[in-house]
Amino acid sequence: MNSDPRIMEVLGLSLGVDQNRDAADTPTPPSSKPAASTKAEEKKDEKPEEKEEDLSQLSPAERKKREDQIAAKKCKEKGNELYKSKKFAEALAAYDEAIALDPTNMTYLNNKAAVYITDKKYDECIEECLKAVELGKANMAPFEDRAKAYTRAAKAYQKKGDFAKAIEMCQESLLENYDKPTERMMKNMELEKKKADAAAYLDDDKAEEAKQRGNDHFRNKEW
């Protein structure tokens, strides 16, 4: 009886099933997997929104200080972008803004030093590095940051050809925070200093000058 189409039609009509309905008209139930995948892709494309810091519980003075620190950080980020674009004067101005807003943070002085050494202004770089170290010590900055400032000063002295001071800065950096690359750099500087010292002895003018000094000491019985 089940194989008789007439019987099946009667049963279908009694149950309210339309046997002539095309299967293609049946809506496909939504699949959870594609939906989940779509949501995941949407989340991936979305940039994480920075949550605004709640400053309502702070005192007016604390709130002002925190707002200035946040503004200083934005100035630093602006300076970093200008530095990458080799707009050195504008980058320095942005870092100066950051310093004015947050004068206890040595990072901004360190950033200025990075601009100066890139711009081959080595004396200015050294000055900013040493100021950064003093500021860092006064405000309990991380040892790594203080070491970084000393290392940058060492590189500036190296560029100037003053290997003795460069080595001294490396030693100061390692006292703040041991760093293998800095130690390796110091050893290379020591080799450079030896070569420079050896070359100086071969300089006829310097040799004559040393000879005259020796004669003067001899005449004055300064053995």
C-alpha positions in Angstrom: 0.0 0.0 0.0 2.9 2.3 0.7 4.1 2.0 -2.9 0.7 3.0 -4.3 0.9 6.8 -5.1 -2.8 7.2 -4.8 -2.8 5.9 -1.2 0.2 8.2 -0.4 -1.6 11.2 -1.8 -4.7 10.5 0.3 -2.5 10.1 3.4 -0.6 13.3 2.5 -3.8 15.4 2.1 -5.2 14.0 5.4 -2.0 15.1 7.1 -2.0 18.6 5.4 1.2 17.9 3.4 1.4 19.4 -0.1 3.0 16.7 -2.2 3.4 19.0 -5.2 5.7 21.5 -3.3 9.1 21.7 -5.0 12.0 21.0 -2.7 13.8 24.1 -4.1 11.2 26.3 -2.3 12.1 25.0 1.1 14.2 27.7 2.9 17.6 26.5 4.0 17.9 26.8 7.8 20.6 29.3 8.9 23.9 27.6 9.7 25.6 28.6 12.9 29.1 28.0 11.5 29.1 30.6 8.7 27.5 33.1 11.0 30.2 32.6 13.6 32.8 32.9 10.9 31.3 36.2 9.7 31.3 37.6 13.2 34.9 36.5 13.7 35.9 38.3 10.4 34.0 41.4 11.5 35.8 41.4 14.8 39.1 41.0 13.0 38.5 44.0 10.8 37.4 46.2 13.7 40.1 48.2 15.4 40.2 47.8 19.1 38.7 50.9 20.7 40.8 52.5 23.4 38.8 52.7 26.6 38.8 56.2 28.0 40.4 56.2 31.4 38.1 56.9 34.3 39.5 59.9 36.2 36.4 60.7 38.2 37.7 59.3 41.4 40.9 61.5 41.4 41.3 64.8 43.1 41.4 67.9 40.9 45.2 68.1 41.1 45.7 64.3 40.4 43.2 64.6 37.5 45.1 67.5 36.0 48.4 65.6 36.3 47.0 62.5 34.7 45.4 64.5 31.8 48.7 66.2 31.2 50.5 62.8 31.1 47.9 61.5 28.6 48.4 64.6 26.4 52.2 64.3 26.7 52.0 60.7 25.4 50.0 61.9 22.4 52.6 64.6 21.7 55.3 61.9 21.8 53.4 59.7 19.3 53.1 62.7 17.0 56.8 63.3 17.4 57.6 59.7 16.6 55.6 60.0 13.3 57.4 63.2 12.4 60.8 61.6 13.2 60.0 58.6 10.9 59.3 61.2 8.2 62.7 62.9 8.9 60.9 66.1 9.9 63.4 66.6 12.7 62.6 70.2 13.7 58.9 69.4 14.0 59.6 66.2 15.9 61.7 68.1 18.4 58.9 70.6 18.9 56.5 67.8 19.6 58.8 66.3 22.1 59.2 69.7 23.8 55.5 69.9 24.1 55.5 66.5 25.8 58.2 67.6 28.2 56.3 70.8 29.1 53.2 68.6 29.9 55.1 65.9 31.8 58.5 67.2 32.9 59.3 64.2 35.1 59.4 61.7 32.3 62.9 61.0 30.9 61.5 59.2 27.8 60.9 62.5 26.0 64.5 63.7 26.5 65.6 60.3 25.3 63.5 60.8 22.2 65.1 64.2 21.5 68.5 62.6 21.8 67.5 60.0 19.1 66.6 62.9 16.8 69.9 64.7 17.4 72.1 61.6 16.8 70.2 60.8 13.6 70.7 64.5 12.5 74.4 64.1 13.3 74.2 66.7 16.1 76.3 64.6 18.5 77.0 67.2 21.2 73.3 68.0 21.6 72.5 64.2 21.7 75.0 63.7 24.5 73.6 66.7 26.5 70.0 65.3 26.2 71.1 61.8 27.2 72.9 63.0 30.4 69.9 65.2 31.3 67.6 62.2 30.7 69.7 60.1 33.1 69.6 62.7 35.8 65.9 63.2 35.4 65.4 59.4 35.4 67.4 59.0 38.7 65.5 61.8 40.3 62.1 60.2 39.4 62.9 56.5 39.9 62.7 55.7 36.2 63.4 52.1 35.2 67.0 51.1 35.1 66.6 50.0 31.4 65.6 53.5 30.4 68.6 55.0 32.1 70.9 52.5 30.6 69.4 53.2 27.1 70.3 56.9 27.5 73.9 56.1 28.5 74.2 53.7 25.5 73.0 56.4 23.1 75.5 58.9 24.6 78.2 56.2 24.0 77.2 56.0 20.3 77.4 59.8 20.0 80.9 59.9 21.5 81.9 57.0 19.2 80.7 59.1 16.2 82.9 62.0 17.5 85.9 59.7 17.7 86.1 60.0 21.5 86.4 56.3 22.3 87.5 56.9 25.9 84.2 58.7 26.7 82.3 56.2 24.6 83.7 53.3 26.7 82.9 55.2 29.9 79.3 55.7 28.9 79.0 52.0 28.1 80.3 51.1 31.5 77.8 53.4 33.1 75.0 51.8 31.0 76.0 48.3 32.1 76.0 49.4 35.8 72.4 50.5 35.3 71.3 47.4 33.5 73.4 44.6 32.0 72.8 44.2 28.3 74.8 41.9 26.1 74.7 44.1 22.9 76.0 47.0 24.9 78.8 44.9 26.3 79.6 43.7 22.8 79.6 47.3 21.5 82.0 48.4 24.3 84.4 45.6 23.4 84.4 46.8 19.8 85.0 50.4 21.0 88.0 49.2 23.0 89.4 47.7 19.8 88.7 50.9 17.9 90.5 52.9 20.6 93.6 50.7 20.4 93.7 51.2 16.7 93.3 54.9 17.0 96.0 55.1 19.7 98.4 53.1 17.6 97.7 55.3 14.6 98.4 58.4 16.7 101.9 57.2 17.4 102.6 56.9 13.7 101.6 60.6 13.2 104.8 62.6 12.6 103.4 65.8 14.0 102.2 64.2 17.2 105.4 62.3 17.5 107.4 65.6 17.3 105.1 67.2 19.8 105.6 64.2 22.2 109.4 64.5 21.7 109.4 68.2 22.6 107.4 67.5 25.7 109.9 64.8 26.7 112.8 67.2 26.1 111.1 69.8 28.3 110.6 67.3 31.1 114.2 66.2 30.8 115.5 69.7 31.1 113.4 70.3 34.1 114.6 67.0 35.6 111.1 65.7 35.6 112.2 62.1 35.2 
